[in-house]
Amino acid sequence: MTMWVALLRGINVGGQKKLPMTGLVEVCLSLWPQSTPKTYIASGNLIFDAAGDATTLATELGAAIHAKFGFEVLVSVTEAGAFQKLVNTCPYAGTNGKGVHGFFCFTVPDPNWDHINKLKVGGEAIEVYHNIVWLHTPQGIGKSKLANALTATMGHAPMTARNMNTLNKLSEMLDG
């Protein structure tokens, strides 16, 4: 079996798509009984073991969540070693972990650099690496016009975001 990281989009945000992490573990074990699933905070971060490929695992997990909880959720699944390599591509490592976010895109992003440059303010920076958009917002993501318009600036690619603190914690969990 291979170790995987699943990132779920839009659960437990603003009272929508409520998914207890114990329920996520139960769903995982119903699909892959030999797995040893671990979650981190209630935003849909799952580490699990399973045989298969990322696309199939994401589809199966999403379908099982829909069957059990009655809502659809996009699921990004990445092999553990590849996930750690992606996290290590962050060009803003060492800065405030809450001010750096990795946006994992479900389709290939198509950046509109003219629009991005118009929205960026004081120290904000953005880099695209494969299917991850790295965003540095020193004033905080909640105050960033660029962050609020990120989906539009990336060609409307659906995405799920995690701050650097969360990504680092998931990497630590993979190591231990």
N, C-alpha and C positions, 0 to 999 in steps of 0.2 A: 504494500500500500504506500501511497505517496501522501506527504503532508501538504495541505492547501490552506490558503487564506481566502475567506469569503467576506466581501464587503457588500452590505445590503443598502439600497438607496431608499431614503425617505421614511424610515420607520421610526416610531416614537418621537416624532417631531411635531410640536404644536398639538398634541393630542390625537394625531392622525396615525393610522396604521399601527395600532398598539400591538407590539410583539414582545412578550416577556422573554428574557434571555433563557429562562428555564424551558420555555416552549420551543425556542430555537434549538436548544440542545436535544430535546425530545424528538423534534423533526429530524435532526441530523442522525440520531441513533436509530430512528425508524428506517431511514434510507441505508445507513451504513452501520450495522450493529457492532462491528469490530472497531469502530472509530473511538477516539478519545477526544471528544469535542471540548473546546474551551472558548468562552466568550470574554470580551473585554468591554466594559461599560455598555449602556443600553442603546447604543446607536447602530447595532447590527454588525459587529465585528466577530467573526467566527474562525477559529483554527480547528481543522479536522483532518482525519486520515480517510482516504478512500482510493479505490482503483478507478481509473477512467481518465477522461480528458477534461480540461477546464470548461469547455462549452457544454458538454453533456452534464457535468456536475452542477453547473450554474442553472441549467434548465430544470434538472431534477429537483434541486433545492427550492427554486422559485415555485415550481408546480406543487410541491409538498406543502409549502407555506400557504399557498393559495387554497389548497384543499382543506387544511386544518384551520386557518384563520379567516378565510374568506376575502382576502385582498391580494392583488398582484404586487409584486415587488421585483425590481431589477436586481440581479445578483451578479457581482463581478467575482470570479474565482481565479486565483493565481497560484501557481506552484510555489511552495515556501521559499526555495532558493531564489527563484526569479523575483518573488516579492521583495526579498531583502536586497537584491541587486537594484531593483527599481527605487526602493527607498534611499539607497546610497547614491542615486543620481541627483538627489536634491542639491541644487546649486546654492541653497541658502542655509545649509547645515550650520549649526552653531549659533544661529540667531534665535530669537524668542520663538519657542515652539508653538505658541498660540497664534503667532503672527505669520506662520508659514503653513500653507495648506497644499496637500496633494489632491488634485481632482482626477479621479480615475474615470476615464471616458469609456462608455460602452460602444461607441463607434469612433472612428478616426476623427480627431478634431481638425477643423479647417479654420485656423486663426485669421481674423480680420485685423491685421496689424494697424491699419489707419484708425479704426474704431478703438482699439486697445490703447493706442498712444494718446488719443483724445481723452480717455477716461482716467488714465494713470495720474496720480498725484504724489507729491512729496515722498520719495523713496520707494514707492511701489515698484515691484518688478515681477515679470512673468517669463517663464520658460516652458516650452513644450518639448517633452521627451517621449516619443512613441505615443502611447495612449494616456500619458499623465501630463497634466498641466500643473506646474509648480507656481504658486502665487505667494509673493511676499508682501504683506500689508502691515508695515510697522505701526500704523495708527490703529490697527485692529480691523478685522474682516467686516464687522458690523458697520463701520464708517466708510467702507470702500465702495465707490461707485463702480469700479472695475469688477469687484467681486459680485456685486448685485447684477451685473450685466454679463457675467462670464459665459453663460450658456449661449447667449446671442453672439458674443464675440468669437465663439468657437464653432460657428456654423450650426448651432443648435444641437450639438452632440450631447446626448444625455450623460450625466456624470454623477458621481457621488464623491463627497469631499471628506477628508480626515485631516486634522491638524498634525503637525510634526510630532507633538508629544504622543498622540495616539499611535502614529506610525512607528515611532521608536519603541513604544511599549509592545506593540505586536511583534516587532523584530526580536525584542528581548524574550518574549514568550516562545518564539520559535527556537531560540537558542537554549532555553531552559526547559 
